[in-house]
Amino acid sequence: MYIAQLQYLIAAASHGTFTKAASVHHVTVPTISQSVRQLEDELDTVIFHRTKKGIAPTKEGYLILQHSASILKSVEMMKRELSFLKEEASENIIISTIPGMVPQVVQTTIEFAKRYPLLNVQMLEGDTQTVLNHVNQGYASMGLISYSSEQQETSFDWMPMIQGKAVLIVNKNSSLRFLNAVTAEDLRNEVFVPLR
């Protein structure tokens, strides 16, 4: 006994013909007929009286239809409950980050996703203000930016992630070497060389 057989059986009884049941399920009439015949053989009973005008359930057929409808209802309920469980079990984490942080986060994210397969991790890239907006508006679970402690807004919780990993190296002849702190304006006309 298969779920499809029960579905064909209910459709045939509802429409009164194998032809209509076949049309509803997008299968051939012989498919419906054979399915009903297999159920009759398996249950050792006649489910439908067949006439030129269509089909009508036998006394035993009514009993089988009642149980079939109950089984199909239980199957649908099971599917819905499974769907809810899967939705509850999966969690979304959205990480918004500036482009320079992506290489440092990707490997950790991949390993985390392997360990927790129901966790859906997404990454968004943007400038610092975009990342702050994503976190502030609740669109992102967390944001990764490069920010000095003086620039930290009190509306966020700040947590240092990488200390001593990003350094600025300047030529001995550069005027930048005399500054205690370097601003974006100070770097406007400078050339950057990434180290690998």
Secondary structure, 3 states (H helix, E strand, C coil): CCHHHHHHHHHHHHHCCHHHHHHHHCCCHHHHHHHHHHHHHHHCCCCEEECCCCEEECHHHHHHHHHHHHHHHHHHHHHHHHHHHHHHHCEEEEEEECHHHHHHHHHHHHHHHHHCCCEEEEEEECCHHHHHHHHHCCCCCEEECCCCHHHCCCCCCCCCCCCCCCCCCCCCCCHHHHCCCCCCCCCCCCCCCCCC
